[in-house]
Amino acid sequence: MGLPDVQRRTISAVYERVLEFIPDELAQIGPDGDYTFAESHARSLRIAGGLTGLGIERQQPVALLLDNSLDAVHAWTGTALGGMVEVPVNSAYKGSFLSHILNDSGALALVVEAGQVERVARIAGELTALRTVVVHGDPAAADELRGRFQVIGFDELANANPVAPQRIDPADLMAYMYTSGTTGASKGVLVSHAHAYTYASREDQERPRAGDRILVTLPLFHLAGQWYGVYQALIHESRCVVEPGFSVSRFWPTVREHGITVTVTLGAMAELLQQRAPQPDDADNPLELAVMAPLASDVEGFRRRFGVQVASVYGMSEIGVVLNGPPETIVGGECGFPRPGYTLRLVDSAGKDVPTGEIGELWVRPDEPLTVMRGYHNLPDKTAETLVEGWVHTGDAFRADAEGRFFFSDRMKDALRRRGENISSFEVESVINSHPGVYESAVVAVPSALTEDEIKAVVVPREGVTVDPEELTRYLIDRMPYFMVPRYLEFAAELPKTPTQKVHKHVLREAGVHEGVWDREAAGIVLRRENR
């Protein structure tokens, strides 16, 4: 049991395998239909042909701003099979967040939902590389963009003449995966085909296996949805069911309807499922394995209540998946054991290994360099800081026990994680500071009831100005993705700082949520994906 040679870790090799053995088996079910493996491959090649017809060449970037659907799946697989570079865009992005990714990536084409074209129109004058807008839905939604960009409908791509199947090199770039920065704007991780395949594969684990049915409720612009869901199903010759998103009320009915046997969830999703009132048929379902990142707070309770085995996993864009916790050995709070193919170290600030049980920064060195990032797009200095003599410095703090299990401790950077979204405190602070009444701000994580973080912003108003928390919140809702909008606001005369004027964020984190801190949700402003 193990992964194939790195030369075979490409999407073209995956399709070759499934087309040889199971071409007519049902591969993908989604809100917009279903496809066999052969149909999925053929449609992807047509989309690749459509992109080629737009003048997109091998290793050139194509941005995808799409909701979950099989059209979104095939837009990604078509881009990959055509040797182009996918740039997945978070479907909640708007304003400067969106223009940064489009400009930094140099995306020549953008495939976008008709309902989100208005966001593109708002920033059209700022876009420097984009030349074609492909509308998923009614192309008339982009009429105001005609003249500035070429505008076509998605159906023109899907019905184009297909490209001939071609062999992809494992070193070819498959994607720029933008990950939130902590001292600057989001960075584009350069991901090769070998890197993406290795992230997606669990061929070194017991599950999934051929015949499994994998449920994807996570967004396809995320690694976990796209690669640890859809791509994993392709690799393992399994059926994939793509849902528009995660719904507590729909989750178990969907599992039962489609005979789902494997899924990946965020810890917050597991918490929400456990918070529902127990039902007599909770354990009467076909689900056999739930891979969680992070683990639910009560793993054993989840396992007993729903009759499901639970496994842990840890990965990130820069390194792929480097820790796996098999169900038979799982311990609450763990991320798992080191995965074959990687050497892991926990080090102190001097780069020396820390003793067992002590916290250190995780460094990762792959046996095969293609299985980690090539670097950051257009950021040689940041690349040099992160990739040092073959080691990837993750910036995440862990401890390991005597048996070799790794436990996540904290983020050594100022990034936060909320409901599965990695968030840059720098980016949130930048938008807060753009408010005319704000002098400066600092954003930190405070504990959430759903295993990850809630966002707290400490705001210093301009002299003589009183900032209304609800008005500031409405201002932020209009300018940033819903999941970045702080839940808690605290107003202060000044921020605690070092002599060199760096903010003492640990002081703000330790203060937590106390009397006098304004709570957006308590004020009745609850944001979900539909608010995006």
N, C-alpha and C positions, 0 to 999 in steps of 0.2 A: 504493500500500500504506500503510495507516494505520488508526487507530481512527475510529469514527464520531463524529459530533457528540456532545458530552457529554450532550445531552438523550436520546440513545438508549442510554446506558450504564446499563441497568437489566436485572434478570433477566426482567421481563415482556417487554421488547423482544427479548431473546434468544430466549425461547420463541416469541414471535410469528414470528420469522424461521424457526426450525427447523420449526415446525408448518406454515408455508406451503410449505416446500420438501422436507422429508424426514420427515414425521410418522411414517411406518411403518418407518423404518430403526432398527436396533438401536442404542440410545444408551448403555446402561449394563449391565455384567455384574458381578455381585458374588457373595459367598459365599451370598447368600440369593435368587438368581434373576437374571433379566435383564428389561429393559424397553426398549421403543421410546421415541422422543422423545415421542410422543403419550401413551403409558402413563405415562411419568415425570411429564409435566405433569398428567395427570388425577389421579394418586395424590397429587401434591404439593398440588393444590387440595383434595382430600378431607382431608388432614392439616390444611391451613389452616382448613377448615371445622370440624374437630374442635377445634382450638385456639380458634376463635371461639366455639364452643359452651361452652367452659370459661370464657368471659368475657374472654378476652384480646383487647384492642383494638389498632388500628393504633398502631405505634410503642411498644408495650409489650414488655418483655423476656421471652424464653423461654430457659431454660438447657438445654443438651444435654450430657449426660454419657454418651457412647455410644462403643462400639467401632466399627471400620470395618465398614460394611455398606451396602446400598442403602436399608435403613430409615433409617439415619443420614443418608444423602444426601437422602432425601425429607423427613425432618424439617427439615433445613436449608432446602431449596428451598421447602417448604411454608410455613415461617415467613417466608421472604423474599417469596414471592408473596402472602402475606396481609398484607404491609406491616408485619409485626411485626419485632422486633429479636432476632436470635439472640445468645445468650451461650454460645459453645463453651467447655466445661470440659475441661481436660486429664484424661484417664481415669486418671491416676495420683494425682490430688489426693485428699487426705483431711484430716481434722482442720481446723485453723485455715485452711489453704490453701483448702479447699473452702467453709467457712462465710464467709470473707471475700468470695469472688467472688459467692456467692449473695446475701449481704446487700448488698454494695456495688452490685451491678447492680440490685437490687430485683426479681429474677426472680419472676414470679408463678407460673410453672409450671416444673417440672423433668422432662425426659424422661431416664430413667436405666436402665442395664442392671440386670436383676434381680440379677445377681451383685454389684452395687455398692451396692445399697440399704442394706446394713448400715452403710456409711460415712455415709449420710444419717441413719440412725437414731442414730448416735453423737453427731451435732451437732444433732439436731432441736430441742432446747431453746434453741439459740442463733440459730435462723433467724427473722428478723423480717418478711420479706415473702412468703416462699413459702406458697402455699395449695393447690397441686395437684401430686401426684407421678404421673407417667405411667410405668408400668413396661414396659420393653422385655423381654418374656419373661413369666414366670409372675407375675401380679399378687399372688399369695399371698405372694411374697417381701416385700411391703410391708405385710403384715397388722398388724404392730406400729405402723405409722404411721397407721393408720385412727383417726379421732377427732381427731388433731392436724391431718392434712391430708386433702383429698379424694384418693383413690387410684383410678386406672383403668388398664386395660391399653392398650398401644400399638395393638392391633387396633381399639379403639374410635375412635381418631383416624383410622386408615387406612381405616376403613369409614364414616366420617361423611359427611353430605351436603356436597358440595363448595361452596366459595365461588365466586362468579362471577369470572371473570378481571377484573382491575382494572389500571389503569395506575399504575405506580409512578413517583414523581418521583425524578430522580437525586439530589436533595438529601436524600431520606428516609434515615433511618438504617437500615442493613442489619445491623449487628453492633456489639456491644461486644467488642473483641478484647483480652483481658487479657494484658499484657506485663509481665514481671518488672521490678520497680523495683530501684533500687540503694541508696536511702536510705529505703525504706519498702516497704509492701506493694504487690502487683501493681496496675497501673493499667489501667483500661478505656479503650482507644482507641476513640473514636467514629468509626465507619466508615460513610460514605454508600454508596449504591448505585453512584454514579459512581466512587468510590474503589475499591471492591471489583472492579468491572468492569475498571478500568484496571490494577489489580494483576494480574488474571487473564489479560488479553488479551496475545497476541503478534502482533496484526495488523500491527504495524510490523516484524515479523521474517519470515523465510522459512518457518519451521515453528512450530507445526503448521499443517496445512491440512486442508480437508475430505477425509474418507476416512482420515486418520491414525487409528491406534489407540494410545491413551494409557494407560500403566500407572500406577496410583496405589498405592504401597506405604507412603507416609507417612500418619500419622494424620490423620483428617479434622477434628480440633479445631485443627490447625495451618493457617496460611495456605497453605503449600506443598501440602498434601494436598487441602484443600477447594477453594481458589481456583485455585492454579497447576496443579491436576490436574483435578478434576471440573468446575469452572466453566469452565476453559479449554477443555475438550472440548466443552461446550455452545456456547460462543462460536464455536468453530472448526468446528462441525458434525462432530465426530469421535466415534468410539466410545471409551468410557472403561471400563477394567477395574479394579475396586477389589479389592485384596487385603486380608486381615485385618491384615497388617503386612509388614515387610520380612524376608525370609528368604534367606540366602545360598544355601542348597541349593535353594530353590524359584524363585529369581529367573529364571534362564535357562530352565528348563522352562516357566515361565509365559509368558515372552516368546515362546517357540516355539509353545506351545499356542494362544495368542490372536493370533499375528501382530503383536505389539506393534512399533510403529515409533518411538514417542517416549516418553520418561519423564523425570522429574525426580528427582534423587538428592541426598543429602547427600554431602559429601566423604568422610565416614566410611564410608558405604555402599560407595562406589567402592573405598576402601582394602580393605575386607573382601572384596569380589569379587576384587580383585587378589591377595590373600593366599592364595587357594585354589590348590592345585596346578594348573598348566596342563593343559588337556585338548586333544586333537587337534581337537575340533569347537568350540573357543571362539569362532571367528569365524563359525561356521555358524549364524547367527541373523538374524531379520528386523529387529532394532533398528537404526535409522538415526541417531537423535539422542538423546544423554543431556545434559540440562541439569543442571549441577552447581553447588552452593552449599555450601561453597567448592569450588574445583577440587581434584581428586585431586592427590597429590604428584607423580605421574608421568603427566601427561596424555597424552603421546605414547605411552607404553607401554600405557596403557589403550586408546587409540584403535587401535593396531596389533593388540593381542592380541584384541580383541573385534570389530574391524571396524566401529567406531562413531564417528560424529562427536560432538564434545564442544563445548558452549557454556557460557558462564558467565553468572551473573546475581547481582544484589545488590538486596535490598529489605528493608524492615522494616514493621511494622504502621503506624507513623506516616506513612510516606511512600509506601508501595507499592513497586513496582519502578522504580528510577531508573537502573540500569546493566544493559547487556546486552553480552555478548561473543560475536559471531557466530563460528561454527566456523572459517571460513576465515581469521580473523585472530587466533585464540586464542594467548595467551602464558601460560605457566605462572605461576600465582599471581595473575592478574588477576581483577577483578570485571567488567570491561567498559568500554564507552564510555557517556557520558551519553545517556539516552533522550530522544527528541523530546518536548517538552511540559514539560521541566523545565530550570531553570538550576541548576548546581551550583557551589559555591565550597568551597575548602579555606582555612581561616582559622586564625590564631594566637589566643592568649588575649585579644588586644586587638581581635579581629574584623577583622584586616587579612589580605588574601590572602597566602598563602605562595608563594615561588618554586617553579617546576617542580622536581619531585624531592624537595621537602621535605614533611614530615608536617604536616597540619593537620586540624582538625575539619571534617567534612562538613556544610555547610549546603545546604538544598534549597529552591528556590522554584518552585512549579508555575505554568504559564501559566493553568491553570484551578484555582481554589482547592478545588473539590469533589474533586479527585483526591488530596488529602492529608487527614489527619485533621481533624475539626472541633475536636477537643480531647480532654482526658481527662475521663471521667465523674466528676462531683462534685469535680473538682480544678482550680478556676480558677487557683490560684497556679502549679501545675505546668504548666498549659496556657500561662500567660503566660511561663514560663521557656523553654518549648520552641518556641512559635510567636511569633516576634518580627518585626513589620513585614513579614509575608508569608513569612518564612524559617523553615523547620523546622530547629532545631539538633539534629542527630542524636546527638551525643555519641560518634560513631565517628570514629576517626582513619584517614586515608588519605594516600596520595601519588599524584601523577599524573605520567606520563612525558611526553616531548615530543610524542608522537603522540596524547595525550589519553586514554590508558588509565588507569583508576583501580585502585589496589592497596590492599586493606585492610591496615592496619598493626596496630591494636590497639583496645581499647575504652577510651575516655577515662573511662568510668564504671567501677564495680566489678562490672558484670555479667560472667557467665561464659557460655560456650556449650559444652555437652557433648552429643554424639550428636544434634545438631539441636535441643536444648532450650536456650532462654535461661533463665538461672538468676540469681536475685537473691542476691548474697552476704549481704545484710542478712537475708533470710528464712532462709537456712541457718544463719546465726549465731544468729538468735533461737531456733531449735529447739535448737541445741547448748547455748546458754546456759540453757535450761530444765532441763538435767540437774542434779540436786542436787549433783553433785561439781564442777561447772564454775563458775569465777568469771567468765571472759570468753573470747572467741574471735575469730579473724579468719580469713576464708575468702578464698583467692586461687586463681587459675588457674595450673596448671603444664602444660608441654607434654604432649600426648598423641601416641601413635603413629598415631592416626587423624585427624590434621589439625586437630582442634579442641582442647578443653581437658580436662584432668582436674582434679578438685577436691582442694585441699589445705586442711585446717583446722589452724590453730595454736591450741592450747587451753591456757589457763592454769587449772589446777585450783585449787579453794579451798584455803586454807591448811590444811596438815596432812592433805590428802586425796590419795590416789592413785587416778587414774582408769584403769581397764582399757580399752585401746582396743577390744577386741572387745565388751565390755559396752556401751560408749558407742555403738558402731556398731549393735548390736542395738536399742538405745534409739532411735536415729535412724530405723532401718528401719521401726519401728512408727509413726513420726510424720511422715514426709515421703515424697514420691514417690521411687521407687527411683533416678531419675537425679540427684537432688540429694544423695544420701548420699555424703559425701567418700570418695574412694579412699584418700587419704593423711591420716594424723594425726600431728602433731608436738606434743609437750608442752613448754611453756616456763614459766619462772618469771614472765615478764612479756612484754608486747608492746612493740615499739618505737613510740614516740609522739612527736608534735610537742609544743611547749610548750602548745598549746591542746588537747592530749589526743586528737588525731586519730591513728589508727594509720598508721604508715609502711608501707602495703601493698606498695610497690615493693621494700622491703627483704625482705619475706617472699617475694615472687615471685622475686626474684633469688637467694634461697637455694635455691629449687627443692627437689628430692628428694635428700636426702643421707643418709649413714649416721645411723641413729637415728630416721629417719622411718618410721613403721609403715605398711605397705602392706596394705590390706584384701584385695586379690586374691591377694597372696602368702600371706595367712593362710587362703585358701580360701573367702572370702566374695565371690562373684561375683554381681552383681545384673543382672537383665535385666527386660524388660517383664513376664514372667510372675511376677516377684517383687513386682509393684506392690501 
